[in-house]
Amino acid sequence: MTTDTNGTGAPSRRSFLGYAAMLGAGSQALWHSGSLHAAVIAAKDAAPGAEAWPAMTYRTLGRTGFNASRLVFGCGAALSRKPNDALLESAFAAGVNVFDVGARRFYRDAERNMAGFLSRHRDDVFVISKAQTYLEVGPNEEITVDQARQAARVWATILDESLADLGTDHIDAYYQMAAHNPYEVASEEIYRAFQDAKAAGKVSWYGVSTHENAARVLEAGTDTGWYDLAMIAITPAGWYDWKNKQILEGTPDMKSLRPLLDRARAAGIGLVGMKVGRLLAGSGWLGGGDTSTFDGHYDEKLLRAHLSDFQRSYAYVLEHGMDVVNADMQNYGTLKENFVAAATAHEYSG
């Protein structure tokens, strides 16, 4: 490796400033995260010629009052099989302060694999987990009181499992996961289970996540006045249909959905987008996604931006109704790509 010198063998002022920036960035990351890996990554990003990370931007997350990074680290897939503290620490050191995980019945060992990171940063991050109720009913089928009570018991039991796996006695928010039935979302029995858990100091905020029948689920959650957070599968073209891995047939686009989103926010609900760019990736390892799918929804400013197609989709939803966006990130490159999109989304607003 060559060294930039001033002719005397000593580093030139330019290279010295570069090295100083690298050391400064690395030491700051080590100070904030306690992770040597995060410090090395930060130092590499501060190296001369490296593209710097932008400063993260933040948004108050509904009535929680939490000043949330606009990128939420989706930990389910990243941690389901093994810990990945280095990646979590890199995100934290860069400014990500919301981490979303899920119960073992769906996400395997993700919560256990998050416990070490959480023990180091519990006072500095907002942690969300979630569980299904496993109530087998159709999307618009009314439920009985007995069914609701059973759903509440299951949800409360899994919440206790989550706390044990995370190694904590309290979590910031817990979702009713994969909700698709508005009657279940409006169930007083399940809400009472949340209230009991909150009174016991186990959880602070109540949430719902949905990627099926999302419009009715969000409407039902808004009408109850109970929900503090809603994570919804949404794209620039409208609702994402998780079952068919397509844009939901007949969906209004995101601009047309804005009145519903604004009504939810007015009710105190912090809105979290998910599956935003999933369609662009195609079918898993087979690929086949059409990266131009959403281009017709973008204005010229966003189309001309130096962003990837995935980044454009994140930036768009953040500027058209979402407070934050949840992204599944399993490697450093994806983390940085999503981070840049969330941090700079405001620059591409119409």
C-alpha atoms as a printed R data frame, in Angstrom:
    type eleno elety resid chain resno       x       y       z
1   ATOM     1    CA   MET     A     1   0.000   0.000   0.000
2   ATOM     2    CA   THR     A     2   1.386   3.462  -0.883
3   ATOM     3    CA   THR     A     3   1.372   6.365   1.523
4   ATOM     4    CA   ASP     A     4   0.708   9.991   0.654
5   ATOM     5    CA   THR     A     5   3.741  11.876   2.026
6   ATOM     6    CA   ASN     A     6   5.164  15.362   1.832
7   ATOM     7    CA   GLY     A     7   8.556  14.221   0.550
8   ATOM     8    CA   THR     A     8  10.087  13.723   3.990
9   ATOM     9    CA   GLY     A     9   8.511  10.332   4.620
10  ATOM    10    CA   ALA     A    10   5.943  11.839   6.973
11  ATOM    11    CA   PRO     A    11   2.243  11.768   6.062
12  ATOM    12    CA   SER     A    12   1.046  14.862   4.227
13  ATOM    13    CA   ARG     A    13  -1.546  17.141   5.786
14  ATOM    14    CA   ARG     A    14  -4.215  15.693   3.439
15  ATOM    15    CA   SER     A    15  -3.514  12.102   4.426
16  ATOM    16    CA   PHE     A    16  -3.150  13.072   8.086
17  ATOM    17    CA   LEU     A    17  -6.600  14.642   8.063
18  ATOM    18    CA   GLY     A    18  -7.941  11.500   6.413
19  ATOM    19    CA   TYR     A    19  -6.428   9.272   9.068
20  ATOM    20    CA   ALA     A    20  -7.700  11.590  11.795
21  ATOM    21    CA   ALA     A    21 -11.219  11.365  10.390
22  ATOM    22    CA   MET     A    22 -10.966   7.586  10.301
23  ATOM    23    CA   LEU     A    23  -9.758   7.399  13.898
24  ATOM    24    CA   GLY     A    24 -12.352   9.898  15.061
25  ATOM    25    CA   ALA     A    25 -15.232   8.079  13.421
26  ATOM    26    CA   GLY     A    26 -14.012   4.743  14.719
27  ATOM    27    CA   SER     A    27 -13.533   5.962  18.276
28  ATOM    28    CA   GLN     A    28 -16.992   7.576  18.286
29  ATOM    29    CA   ALA     A    29 -18.576   4.323  17.116
30  ATOM    30    CA   LEU     A    30 -16.658   2.369  19.752
31  ATOM    31    CA   TRP     A    31 -17.709   4.847  22.427
32  ATOM    32    CA   HIS     A    32 -21.413   4.730  21.513
33  ATOM    33    CA   SER     A    33 -21.775   1.036  20.699
34  ATOM    34    CA   GLY     A    34 -19.005  -0.733  22.587
35  ATOM    35    CA   SER     A    35 -18.411  -2.802  19.443
36  ATOM    36    CA   LEU     A    36 -14.957  -3.053  17.891
37  ATOM    37    CA   HIS     A    37 -16.559  -4.266  14.649
38  ATOM    38    CA   ALA     A    38 -18.772  -1.181  14.481
39  ATOM    39    CA   ALA     A    39 -15.700   0.968  15.126
40  ATOM    40    CA   VAL     A    40 -13.786  -0.657  12.260
41  ATOM    41    CA   ILE     A    41 -16.755  -0.219   9.906
42  ATOM    42    CA   ALA     A    42 -17.090   3.441  10.884
43  ATOM    43    CA   ALA     A    43 -13.387   4.004  10.342
44  ATOM    44    CA   LYS     A    44 -13.540   2.422   6.877
45  ATOM    45    CA   ASP     A    45 -16.482   4.637   5.966
46  ATOM    46    CA   ALA     A    46 -14.520   7.707   7.041
47  ATOM    47    CA   ALA     A    47 -11.500   6.734   4.937
48  ATOM    48    CA   PRO     A    48 -10.504   9.187   2.191
49  ATOM    49    CA   GLY     A    49 -12.645   8.564  -0.866
50  ATOM    50    CA   ALA     A    50 -15.286   6.563   1.012
51  ATOM    51    CA   GLU     A    51 -18.880   7.654   0.686
52  ATOM    52    CA   ALA     A    52 -19.952   9.026   4.061
53  ATOM    53    CA   TRP     A    53 -23.187   7.977   5.730
54  ATOM    54    CA   PRO     A    54 -25.698  10.807   6.031
55  ATOM    55    CA   ALA     A    55 -27.029  11.793   9.430
56  ATOM    56    CA   MET     A    56 -30.113   9.777  10.358
57  ATOM    57    CA   THR     A    57 -33.404  11.677  10.522
58  ATOM    58    CA   TYR     A    58 -36.038  11.074  13.176
59  ATOM    59    CA   ARG     A    59 -39.803  11.218  13.592
60  ATOM    60    CA   THR     A    60 -41.994  11.173  16.701
61  ATOM    61    CA   LEU     A    61 -43.663   7.768  16.727
62  ATOM    62    CA   GLY     A    62 -47.336   8.502  17.372
63  ATOM    63    CA   ARG     A    63 -48.467   8.885  20.939
64  ATOM    64    CA   THR     A    64 -45.433   6.953  22.196
65  ATOM    65    CA   GLY     A    65 -43.571  10.263  22.000
66  ATOM    66    CA   PHE     A    66 -40.392   8.390  21.067
67  ATOM    67    CA   ASN     A    67 -38.063  10.187  18.658
68  ATOM    68    CA   ALA     A    68 -37.565   7.259  16.275
69  ATOM    69    CA   SER     A    69 -35.006   6.769  13.532
70  ATOM    70    CA   ARG     A    70 -36.866   6.656  10.241
71  ATOM    71    CA   LEU     A    71 -35.254   3.291   9.591
72  ATOM    72    CA   VAL     A    72 -36.395   0.436  11.831
73  ATOM    73    CA   PHE     A    73 -34.051  -2.540  11.968
74  ATOM    74    CA   GLY     A    74 -36.124  -5.639  11.215
75  ATOM    75    CA   CYS     A    75 -34.361  -8.364  13.189
76  ATOM    76    CA   GLY     A    76 -36.554 -11.398  12.533
77  ATOM    77    CA   ALA     A    77 -34.767 -12.942   9.561
78  ATOM    78    CA   ALA     A    78 -31.363 -11.511  10.458
79  ATOM    79    CA   LEU     A    79 -31.348 -13.190  13.878
80  ATOM    80    CA   SER     A    80 -33.566 -16.226  13.406
81  ATOM    81    CA   ARG     A    81 -30.661 -18.676  13.194
82  ATOM    82    CA   LYS     A    82 -27.705 -16.980  14.862
83  ATOM    83    CA   PRO     A    83 -26.694 -13.768  16.623
84  ATOM    84    CA   ASN     A    84 -25.457 -10.852  14.527
85  ATOM    85    CA   ASP     A    85 -24.335  -8.352  17.132
86  ATOM    86    CA   ALA     A    86 -21.799  -6.760  14.790
87  ATOM    87    CA   LEU     A    87 -24.536  -5.734  12.352
88  ATOM    88    CA   LEU     A    88 -26.841  -4.517  15.126
89  ATOM    89    CA   GLU     A    89 -24.012  -2.514  16.648
90  ATOM    90    CA   SER     A    90 -23.176  -0.955  13.278
91  ATOM    91    CA   ALA     A    91 -26.785   0.166  12.900
92  ATOM    92    CA   PHE     A    92 -26.897   1.521  16.431
93  ATOM    93    CA   ALA     A    93 -23.612   3.368  16.065
94  ATOM    94    CA   ALA     A    94 -24.926   5.009  12.880
95  ATOM    95    CA   GLY     A    95 -28.096   6.253  14.599
96  ATOM    96    CA   VAL     A    96 -30.740   3.527  14.294
97  ATOM    97    CA   ASN     A    97 -32.666   3.376  17.568
98  ATOM    98    CA   VAL     A    98 -35.724   1.202  16.804
99  ATOM    99    CA   PHE     A    99 -35.351  -2.577  16.586
100 ATOM   100    CA   ASP     A   100 -38.207  -4.904  15.632
101 ATOM   101    CA   VAL     A   101 -38.153  -8.635  16.374
102 ATOM   102    CA   GLY     A   102 -40.719 -11.408  16.855
103 ATOM   103    CA   ALA     A   103 -41.686 -14.404  18.940
104 ATOM   104    CA   ARG     A   104 -39.981 -17.778  18.632
105 ATOM   105    CA   ARG     A   105 -43.085 -19.540  17.311
106 ATOM   106    CA   PHE     A   106 -42.509 -17.724  14.028
107 ATOM   107    CA   TYR     A   107 -39.014 -16.206  14.155
108 ATOM   108    CA   ARG     A   108 -37.192 -19.135  15.764
109 ATOM   109    CA   ASP     A   109 -34.288 -17.875  17.913
110 ATOM   110    CA   ALA     A   110 -34.430 -14.198  16.907
111 ATOM   111    CA   GLU     A   111 -35.363 -12.883  20.348
112 ATOM   112    CA   ARG     A   112 -32.738 -15.018  22.113
113 ATOM   113    CA   ASN     A   113 -30.147 -13.855  19.611
114 ATOM   114    CA   MET     A   114 -31.052 -10.229  20.312
115 ATOM   115    CA   ALA     A   115 -30.711 -10.521  24.097
116 ATOM   116    CA   GLY     A   116 -27.016  -9.657  24.278
117 ATOM   117    CA   PHE     A   117 -27.382  -6.499  22.201
118 ATOM   118    CA   LEU     A   118 -30.455  -5.489  24.180
119 ATOM   119    CA   SER     A   119 -28.672  -5.929  27.517
120 ATOM   120    CA   ARG     A   120 -26.050  -3.394  26.420
121 ATOM   121    CA   HIS     A   121 -28.426  -0.774  25.012
122 ATOM   122    CA   ARG     A   122 -31.747  -1.203  26.791
123 ATOM   123    CA   ASP     A   123 -31.988   2.448  27.826
124 ATOM   124    CA   ASP     A   124 -31.089   3.782  24.387
125 ATOM   125    CA   VAL     A   125 -33.351   1.877  21.993
126 ATOM   126    CA   PHE     A   126 -37.055   1.307  21.366
127 ATOM   127    CA   VAL     A   127 -37.733  -2.426  21.055
128 ATOM   128    CA   ILE     A   128 -40.786  -3.939  19.407
129 ATOM   129    CA   SER     A   129 -41.780  -7.588  19.321
130 ATOM   130    CA   LYS     A   130 -44.931  -9.363  18.237
131 ATOM   131    CA   ALA     A   131 -46.974 -12.541  18.256
132 ATOM   132    CA   GLN     A   132 -49.907 -14.025  16.433
133 ATOM   133    CA   THR     A   133 -53.006 -15.092  18.321
134 ATOM   134    CA   TYR     A   134 -53.330 -18.223  16.152
135 ATOM   135    CA   LEU     A   135 -57.077 -17.775  15.939
136 ATOM   136    CA   GLU     A   136 -58.192 -19.550  12.776
137 ATOM   137    CA   VAL     A   137 -60.882 -17.313  11.320
138 ATOM   138    CA   GLY     A   138 -61.439 -15.757   7.913
139 ATOM   139    CA   PRO     A   139 -60.498 -12.145   7.178
140 ATOM   140    CA   ASN     A   140 -64.034 -10.823   7.663
141 ATOM   141    CA   GLU     A   141 -65.568 -13.513   9.864
142 ATOM   142    CA   GLU     A   142 -67.084 -12.382  13.142
143 ATOM   143    CA   ILE     A   143 -65.572 -13.984  16.229
144 ATOM   144    CA   THR     A   144 -67.207 -15.197  19.424
145 ATOM   145    CA   VAL     A   145 -66.350 -14.077  22.937
146 ATOM   146    CA   ASP     A   146 -64.849 -17.502  23.651
147 ATOM   147    CA   GLN     A   147 -62.641 -17.245  20.578
148 ATOM   148    CA   ALA     A   148 -61.503 -13.788  21.639
149 ATOM   149    CA   ARG     A   149 -60.693 -15.006  25.146
150 ATOM   150    CA   GLN     A   150 -58.651 -17.871  23.737
151 ATOM   151    CA   ALA     A   151 -56.800 -15.482  21.423
152 ATOM   152    CA   ALA     A   152 -56.060 -13.194  24.379
153 ATOM   153    CA   ARG     A   153 -54.659 -16.081  26.440
154 ATOM   154    CA   VAL     A   154 -52.382 -17.189  23.606
155 ATOM   155    CA   TRP     A   155 -51.131 -13.660  22.924
156 ATOM   156    CA   ALA     A   156 -50.408 -13.001  26.614
157 ATOM   157    CA   THR     A   157 -48.607 -16.336  26.991
158 ATOM   158    CA   ILE     A   158 -46.361 -15.637  24.022
159 ATOM   159    CA   LEU     A   159 -45.602 -12.153  25.362
160 ATOM   160    CA   ASP     A   160 -44.182 -13.802  28.487
161 ATOM   161    CA   GLU     A   161 -42.130 -16.135  26.291
162 ATOM   162    CA   SER     A   162 -40.771 -13.133  24.401
163 ATOM   163    CA   LEU     A   163 -39.702 -11.368  27.572
164 ATOM   164    CA   ALA     A   164 -37.892 -14.486  28.763
165 ATOM   165    CA   ASP     A   165 -36.135 -14.961  25.429
166 ATOM   166    CA   LEU     A   166 -35.116 -11.299  25.275
167 ATOM   167    CA   GLY     A   167 -33.788 -11.485  28.829
168 ATOM   168    CA   THR     A   168 -35.819  -8.501  29.996
169 ATOM   169    CA   ASP     A   169 -38.855  -7.835  32.150
170 ATOM   170    CA   HIS     A   170 -40.169  -5.033  29.938
171 ATOM   171    CA   ILE     A   171 -40.539  -4.327  26.236
172 ATOM   172    CA   ASP     A   172 -41.523  -1.024  24.660
173 ATOM   173    CA   ALA     A   173 -44.216  -2.294  22.285
174 ATOM   174    CA   TYR     A   174 -45.853  -5.604  21.458
175 ATOM   175    CA   TYR     A   175 -47.933  -6.164  18.339
176 ATOM   176    CA   GLN     A   176 -50.851  -8.370  17.495
177 ATOM   177    CA   MET     A   177 -48.957  -9.902  14.578
178 ATOM   178    CA   ALA     A   178 -50.254 -10.739  11.090
179 ATOM   179    CA   ALA     A   179 -53.700  -9.420  11.966
180 ATOM   180    CA   HIS     A   180 -56.229  -9.776   9.171
181 ATOM   181    CA   ASN     A   181 -59.589  -9.831  10.966
182 ATOM   182    CA   PRO     A   182 -61.046  -6.465  12.026
183 ATOM   183    CA   TYR     A   183 -63.272  -8.086  14.654
184 ATOM   184    CA   GLU     A   184 -60.220  -9.582  16.343
185 ATOM   185    CA   VAL     A   185 -58.385  -6.251  16.132
186 ATOM   186    CA   ALA     A   186 -61.342  -4.621  17.897
187 ATOM   187    CA   SER     A   187 -61.579  -7.395  20.514
188 ATOM   188    CA   GLU     A   188 -61.929  -6.039  24.057
189 ATOM   189    CA   GLU     A   189 -60.631  -9.335  25.435
190 ATOM   190    CA   ILE     A   190 -57.292  -9.047  23.636
191 ATOM   191    CA   TYR     A   191 -57.004  -5.381  24.520
192 ATOM   192    CA   ARG     A   192 -57.645  -6.278  28.155
193 ATOM   193    CA   ALA     A   193 -54.747  -8.742  27.970
194 ATOM   194    CA   PHE     A   194 -52.535  -5.859  26.837
195 ATOM   195    CA   GLN     A   195 -53.818  -3.617  29.631
196 ATOM   196    CA   ASP     A   196 -53.051  -6.312  32.201
197 ATOM   197    CA   ALA     A   197 -49.542  -6.716  30.782
198 ATOM   198    CA   LYS     A   198 -49.033  -2.963  30.865
199 ATOM   199    CA   ALA     A   199 -50.235  -2.744  34.462
200 ATOM   200    CA   ALA     A   200 -47.726  -5.457  35.348
201 ATOM   201    CA   GLY     A   201 -44.920  -3.406  33.798
202 ATOM   202    CA   LYS     A   202 -44.303  -5.842  30.938
203 ATOM   203    CA   VAL     A   203 -45.086  -3.550  28.003
204 ATOM   204    CA   SER     A   204 -45.822   0.123  27.365
205 ATOM   205    CA   TRP     A   205 -47.470   0.364  23.941
206 ATOM   206    CA   TYR     A   206 -49.988  -1.659  21.941
207 ATOM   207    CA   GLY     A   207 -49.555  -2.327  18.246
208 ATOM   208    CA   VAL     A   208 -50.817  -4.273  15.255
209 ATOM   209    CA   SER     A   209 -49.055  -5.568  12.162
210 ATOM   210    CA   THR     A   210 -50.930  -6.523   9.015
211 ATOM   211    CA   HIS     A   211 -50.280  -7.566   5.432
212 ATOM   212    CA   GLU     A   212 -53.710  -8.975   4.605
213 ATOM   213    CA   ASN     A   213 -57.010  -7.073   4.644
214 ATOM   214    CA   ALA     A   214 -54.873  -4.152   5.758
215 ATOM   215    CA   ALA     A   215 -57.358  -1.357   4.998
216 ATOM   216    CA   ARG     A   216 -60.070  -2.849   7.206
217 ATOM   217    CA   VAL     A   217 -57.572  -3.776   9.912
218 ATOM   218    CA   LEU     A   218 -56.175  -0.244  10.041
219 ATOM   219    CA   GLU     A   219 -59.662   1.256  10.045
220 ATOM   220    CA   ALA     A   220 -60.723  -1.028  12.901
221 ATOM   221    CA   GLY     A   221 -57.605  -0.233  14.903
222 ATOM   222    CA   THR     A   222 -58.081   3.484  14.350
223 ATOM   223    CA   ASP     A   223 -61.729   3.375  15.387
224 ATOM   224    CA   THR     A   224 -60.947   1.665  18.714
225 ATOM   225    CA   GLY     A   225 -58.585   4.405  19.857
226 ATOM   226    CA   TRP     A   226 -56.476   1.707  21.551
227 ATOM   227    CA   TYR     A   227 -53.540   1.295  19.215
228 ATOM   228    CA   ASP     A   228 -50.290   3.209  19.486
229 ATOM   229    CA   LEU     A   229 -48.505   1.658  16.497
230 ATOM   230    CA   ALA     A   230 -49.484  -0.001  13.236
231 ATOM   231    CA   MET     A   231 -47.064  -1.767  10.909
232 ATOM   232    CA   ILE     A   232 -48.603  -2.157   7.475
233 ATOM   233    CA   ALA     A   233 -47.482  -3.793   4.227
234 ATOM   234    CA   ILE     A   234 -47.551  -0.866   1.835
235 ATOM   235    CA   THR     A   235 -45.795   0.200  -1.364
236 ATOM   236    CA   PRO     A   236 -45.846   3.282  -3.602
237 ATOM   237    CA   ALA     A   237 -48.524   1.457  -5.649
238 ATOM   238    CA   GLY     A   238 -50.693   0.708  -2.600
239 ATOM   239    CA   TRP     A   239 -51.260  -2.331  -0.395
240 ATOM   240    CA   TYR     A   240 -48.898  -5.286  -0.708
241 ATOM   241    CA   ASP     A   241 -50.594  -8.695  -0.822
242 ATOM   242    CA   TRP     A   242 -48.318 -10.995   1.191
243 ATOM   243    CA   LYS     A   243 -50.315 -14.097   0.350
244 ATOM   244    CA   ASN     A   244 -49.852 -13.696  -3.417
245 ATOM   245    CA   LYS     A   245 -46.578 -11.725  -3.249
246 ATOM   246    CA   GLN     A   246 -48.078  -9.030  -5.476
247 ATOM   247    CA   ILE     A   247 -49.651  -5.616  -5.248
248 ATOM   248    CA   LEU     A   248 -53.162  -6.183  -3.952
249 ATOM   249    CA   GLU     A   249 -55.598  -6.300  -6.845
250 ATOM   250    CA   GLY     A   250 -57.692  -3.148  -7.042
251 ATOM   251    CA   THR     A   251 -55.706  -1.296  -4.382
252 ATOM   252    CA   PRO     A   252 -55.660   2.508  -4.439
253 ATOM   253    CA   ASP     A   253 -52.128   3.852  -4.791
254 ATOM   254    CA   MET     A   254 -50.397   5.340  -1.792
255 ATOM   255    CA   LYS     A   255 -51.399   8.923  -2.534
256 ATOM   256    CA   SER     A   256 -55.039   7.831  -2.604
257 ATOM   257    CA   LEU     A   257 -54.586   6.020   0.711
258 ATOM   258    CA   ARG     A   258 -53.320   9.179   2.394
259 ATOM   259    CA   PRO     A   259 -56.674  10.151   4.019
260 ATOM   260    CA   LEU     A   260 -56.826   6.756   5.784
261 ATOM   261    CA   LEU     A   261 -53.214   7.054   6.889
262 ATOM   262    CA   ASP     A   262 -53.734  10.593   8.145
263 ATOM   263    CA   ARG     A   263 -56.806   9.534  10.098
264 ATOM   264    CA   ALA     A   264 -54.818   6.787  11.803
265 ATOM   265    CA   ARG     A   265 -52.065   9.226  12.660
266 ATOM   266    CA   ALA     A   266 -54.604  11.732  14.005
267 ATOM   267    CA   ALA     A   267 -55.793   8.961  16.331
268 ATOM   268    CA   GLY     A   268 -52.283   8.788  17.796
269 ATOM   269    CA   ILE     A   269 -51.002   5.819  15.810
270 ATOM   270    CA   GLY     A   270 -47.383   5.779  14.697
271 ATOM   271    CA   LEU     A   271 -47.230   4.291  11.195
272 ATOM   272    CA   VAL     A   272 -44.538   1.785  10.271
273 ATOM   273    CA   GLY     A   273 -44.192   0.686   6.633
274 ATOM   274    CA   MET     A   274 -43.074  -2.844   5.810
275 ATOM   275    CA   LYS     A   275 -42.640  -4.991   2.676
276 ATOM   276    CA   VAL     A   276 -42.125  -1.680   0.880
277 ATOM   277    CA   GLY     A   277 -39.668  -2.926  -1.718
278 ATOM   278    CA   ARG     A   278 -40.350  -6.638  -1.438
279 ATOM   279    CA   LEU     A   279 -41.974  -6.863  -4.866
280 ATOM   280    CA   LEU     A   280 -38.844  -5.470  -6.517
281 ATOM   281    CA   ALA     A   281 -36.805  -8.442  -5.334
282 ATOM   282    CA   GLY     A   282 -38.937 -11.069  -7.040
283 ATOM   283    CA   SER     A   283 -39.275 -14.626  -5.753
284 ATOM   284    CA   GLY     A   284 -36.498 -15.105  -3.233
285 ATOM   285    CA   TRP     A   285 -33.263 -16.516  -4.639
286 ATOM   286    CA   LEU     A   286 -34.890 -16.974  -8.036
287 ATOM   287    CA   GLY     A   287 -35.154 -13.227  -8.445
288 ATOM   288    CA   GLY     A   288 -37.367 -12.079 -11.278
289 ATOM   289    CA   GLY     A   289 -38.511  -8.814  -9.743
290 ATOM   290    CA   ASP     A   290 -39.301  -5.849 -11.969
291 ATOM   291    CA   THR     A   291 -37.321  -2.968 -10.489
292 ATOM   292    CA   SER     A   292 -39.250  -0.408 -12.546
293 ATOM   293    CA   THR     A   293 -42.614  -1.440 -11.061
294 ATOM   294    CA   PHE     A   294 -43.118   1.762  -9.081
295 ATOM   295    CA   ASP     A   295 -41.530   4.252 -11.471
296 ATOM   296    CA   GLY     A   296 -44.877   5.550 -12.687
297 ATOM   297    CA   HIS     A   297 -45.619   6.821  -9.171
298 ATOM   298    CA   TYR     A   298 -42.441   8.896  -8.856
299 ATOM   299    CA   ASP     A   299 -41.887  12.478  -9.869
300 ATOM   300    CA   GLU     A   300 -38.860  13.554 -11.888
301 ATOM   301    CA   LYS     A   301 -36.933  14.636  -8.813
302 ATOM   302    CA   LEU     A   302 -37.066  11.156  -7.300
303 ATOM   303    CA   LEU     A   303 -36.421   9.423 -10.618
304 ATOM   304    CA   ARG     A   304 -33.275  11.501 -11.158
305 ATOM   305    CA   ALA     A   305 -31.979  10.940  -7.629
306 ATOM   306    CA   HIS     A   306 -28.824   8.874  -7.178
307 ATOM   307    CA   LEU     A   307 -30.732   6.088  -5.468
308 ATOM   308    CA   SER     A   308 -31.314   2.423  -6.190
309 ATOM   309    CA   ASP     A   309 -34.823   1.263  -7.041
310 ATOM   310    CA   PHE     A   310 -35.177  -0.119  -3.530
311 ATOM   311    CA   GLN     A   311 -34.066   3.183  -2.026
312 ATOM   312    CA   ARG     A   312 -36.609   5.084  -4.110
313 ATOM   313    CA   SER     A   313 -39.440   2.929  -2.791
314 ATOM   314    CA   TYR     A   314 -38.405   3.592   0.822
315 ATOM   315    CA   ALA     A   315 -37.965   7.315   0.258
316 ATOM   316    CA   TYR     A   316 -41.372   7.535  -1.421
317 ATOM   317    CA   VAL     A   317 -43.392   5.844   1.310
318 ATOM   318    CA   LEU     A   318 -41.632   7.876   3.986
319 ATOM   319    CA   GLU     A   319 -42.658  11.076   2.254
320 ATOM   320    CA   HIS     A   320 -46.236   9.948   1.579
321 ATOM   321    CA   GLY     A   321 -47.564   8.909   4.951
322 ATOM   322    CA   MET     A   322 -45.219   6.553   6.793
323 ATOM   323    CA   ASP     A   323 -43.460   7.773   9.912
324 ATOM   324    CA   VAL     A   324 -40.776   5.100   9.678
325 ATOM   325    CA   VAL     A   325 -39.998   2.067   7.542
326 ATOM   326    CA   ASN     A   326 -39.094  -1.412   8.779
327 ATOM   327    CA   ALA     A   327 -36.517  -3.211   6.659
328 ATOM   328    CA   ASP     A   328 -35.079  -6.702   6.901
329 ATOM   329    CA   MET     A   329 -31.288  -6.328   6.837
330 ATOM   330    CA   GLN     A   330 -28.979  -9.315   6.952
331 ATOM   331    CA   ASN     A   331 -25.703  -7.753   5.828
332 ATOM   332    CA   TYR     A   332 -23.806  -4.501   6.035
333 ATOM   333    CA   GLY     A   333 -24.404  -3.477   2.410
334 ATOM   334    CA   THR     A   334 -28.185  -3.695   2.754
335 ATOM   335    CA   LEU     A   335 -28.035  -1.842   6.043
336 ATOM   336    CA   LYS     A   336 -26.171   1.052   4.471
337 ATOM   337    CA   GLU     A   337 -28.430   1.130   1.400
338 ATOM   338    CA   ASN     A   338 -31.586   1.286   3.514
339 ATOM   339    CA   PHE     A   339 -30.033   3.715   5.967
340 ATOM   340    CA   VAL     A   340 -29.204   6.209   3.229
341 ATOM   341    CA   ALA     A   341 -32.743   6.023   1.818
342 ATOM   342    CA   ALA     A   342 -34.406   6.615   5.193
343 ATOM   343    CA   ALA     A   343 -32.005   9.352   6.242
344 ATOM   344    CA   THR     A   344 -32.394  11.351   3.017
345 ATOM   345    CA   ALA     A   345 -36.056  10.699   2.130
346 ATOM   346    CA   HIS     A   346 -37.025  14.270   3.044
347 ATOM   347    CA   GLU     A   347 -34.750  15.569   0.280
348 ATOM   348    CA   TYR     A   348 -37.022  14.075  -2.382
349 ATOM   349    CA   SER     A   349 -40.396  15.317  -1.230
350 ATOM   350    CA   GLY     A   350 -42.471  16.965  -3.893
